[in-house]
Amino acid sequence: MEEAQKILEVKDLCRIFSDGTKALDGVSFHAQKGDFIVVAGSNGSGKSVLMSLIAGLDEPTSGRVEIQKGFEAGLSFQDADAQILGQTPYEDVMFGAKGLGLPKNQAAQIALGALEKVGLLDKKDFNARTLSGGEKRRLCVAGILALGRELIIFDEPFANLDWPGVQQTTAIMRDLKAQKKTVIVLTHEIEKVLALANRLIVLDNGKIRFDGSPADGLKFPLEECGIKNPLNSYKKLEDLQW
């Protein structure tokens, strides 16, 4: 049996802002190649700060983040529109592909291959701004794949998506899992993605409250951390309220 390869190590991570707010407080965990980790937490729990630190967009106050060489992180932000730079999906993915320093024809092959992997090849010349929410999320992933990223982080990927958009987003996550990519999803909507995960981490007020299997996580008092347990059943109309 192949030994698991650790590609990410987060050790005693703390982030304190200038106003004294402690966004992260001693967070430690690791990810192995092929892991699919859901980091659950309510708004303000520290999820986005954690993503920024892992991706190197911010510096920790203390602690460290170590990513094995060759496994740089690719980010899918909550606002997919903010990541779209090209007029068309093809132009957008080409921005990253050309940045690899490859000849134009080789970069084009990479861009087209990435669009094919996310199911957008037939829309490569469409106006990127007119794509649906789910398609824009897939376009962001195509850009990440074109860069050859093996570690992919989604920050609140279901924000502002309708039901078809959610389905498209979870489909691309399922494909990434099948490709043995390492995926980290930061979300409070765990019911949409937890079945894909092999690990659940619950973040609350900057601290890890739970780290273990999704099955055990559903037995944890998630509501105490501001997360609705998806196993709560809806049997009648009166139940359909939060």
N, C-alpha and C positions, 0 to 999 in steps of 0.2 A: 504494500500500500504506500502510495506516494506521501511523503512527509509534508505537512502544511508549511507554507512559506509566509512568514510574518512580513508584511510590507508597510505597516503603519504602527507607530508607537506614540501614544499620547501619555505623557508622564507629569503628574502633579501640576496640571495646567491651571493657572490663575490669570484673570484679566480684570484689573481694577481701572476704571476710567477716572479722568481728572476731577470729576465731581464726587468721587468716593464710591460710586456704584461698583459693587463687586459682581460682575457678569458671570464669571466662572470661578469656582472655588475648589481647587485640588482635584480636577478631573483627570482620571487615568483610565485608559483602555487600549487595546490593540486590535488590529484587523489583519486577517490572513488572506492570502490570495484566494479569490473566489467567494469570500464572505459577502453576504447580503445583510446589512445591518440597518435596522430601523432605530433611529434616535428620536424618541417621542418626548414631547414637552409642550406645555402651553405657551402662549405668547409671553415673552420676557423670561423664559426659562434659561436662555443662553444658547439656543440652537444655532442661530445665525452667527453669533460671535465665535462659536466653536468652529463652524465652517470656515470663517475668515482666517482663523489662526492656522487651521490645517492647510489651507490653500496658500498661506504666506501673504495674505492681503493685510494682515495686522500682526503686531508683535505681542507676545504674552508678557504680562507683568513678571511672572515667574513660571518655572516649568519649561517643558520642551515638547516639540513635535518632531519626530524623525520619520521620514519616508524613504524607503529603500530606493536606491538609484534605479532609474528606469520606470518608476511608478508614480510620476508626477500626477497631481490631482487635476481633474477636469470638473468644472463647476456648471451646474444648471441652476441659475438664480430663480427666485420666486417670480420676478417679472421677466418673462421670456422676451418681451419686446425690447428690453434694454440690451439684450445680447445680439440682436439682429443688426448687422451692419450693411449687408448687401441689398440691392434692389430685388434680387431673385434668390431663391434658395441656393442655386449654383454659385452665384457671385458671393453669397454669404459664406459658404463653406470654403470657397477658394481663398478668402482672406487668410484663414488659418493655414490652409495647405501651402500657399505660396510663402508663408512665413517660415516654412521648414527649410527653405533654401534650395528646393528642388527645381529642375527644369520645368517649364510651364506645362508641357505635355504630361509629365509624370505627376505634377500637382493636380492636373485636371482628372487624371485617372483615379487618384486618391479621393478627390472631392465627389466624383460620380459614384465611386464605390461606397462612400459613406452615406450618400443620399439613398442608394439602393438598399443598404442595410436597415435604414429607418423607414423605408417605404415611401420615399418622397421623390424618387427618380422621375416619375411621370409628371411631377409638378416643378421640375427644376427651373423652368423659365417663367413660372407664375410670379406675380407681385407678392413678395414675401410678407408684406403687411396685411394682405387679405387672407392669409392662411387662418385656419381655425386655431383655437387655443391649444388643442392637443397637437396639431401639426407644427405649431411654433415650438412647442416643447421638443418634438422629435427633431426639428431643425437644429435646435441647440445641441442635442445629443450628436447629430451628424457632425457638427463642428468639432466636438470633443473627440469623436472617433477619428476624424481626419488628422488630428494632432497625435494620434497613437496613444492616447491616455488609457491606462489600465485601471485607475482608481477614479470613480465617477461619483460626485456628490450632488444630490438633489436637495435644494432648500425649498420647503413647502411647495412641492411640485403640483399639487392639486388646487392651488389658489386660483380663483376666478375661472375654473373650468366647469363646463356643463358635463352631463353624464357621458356623452360620446368622447369628450376630451379626456375625461378620467380614464375611460377604457383604452384610448390610444396611448396615454402615458404609461399605464400599467403594462400594456403590451410591449412597449419598448423596454421597460424594466425587465420584463420576463425574458426578452431576447438577450439583454445584456447578461443576465444570470446564466443563460444557456451558453453564452460565449465565454464563460468563466471570468468575466470582468468582476472587479471588486466594487460593490455598490454600497453607498451610505445614503440613506434617505432620512432627512430631518423633517418631521411632520407631527402635527397633533391629530391628523386624520388617519389613525392607524388601521381602521377597518378597511381602507382601500388597498393596503399593500402588505399587511403583516403576514399573510399566507405565503408570500415569496421569501420571507426572511428566515435566516437560521439563527438570528440573534436579535434581542430587543434590549435597548438601553433607555432607561427613563431618566430624563434630566429635569430637575426641579430647583428653581432659585439658584442655578449655577452649580448644583451638585448632582452627582449620579446617585439615584435612589434605588435603581434596580439594574442589573446587568446579567442576563441569562437567556434561556430559551423563550421563544414567543409563548409556548404553552404555559410555562411557569409564570410568565409576565401577565397573562390574563387572569391569574389567581392573585396577583398583587393588587393592593388597593389603589388603582390608577386614579380614581376620582380625587384622592387626597393630593395628587400632583396636577390636578386640573385637566385630566384626560378622561374622556368618556369611554367606559369599557364597552367595546362593540358587541359583547355577548349579551348585553341587556336586550331583552326581547320586546318586540312590538306586536301585540296581539289584537289590539282594538284601537279605534280612532283616538280615544282619549290618551293613548300612550304616545301619540305622535307629537310630542312637545318636549322641549329641553327645559 
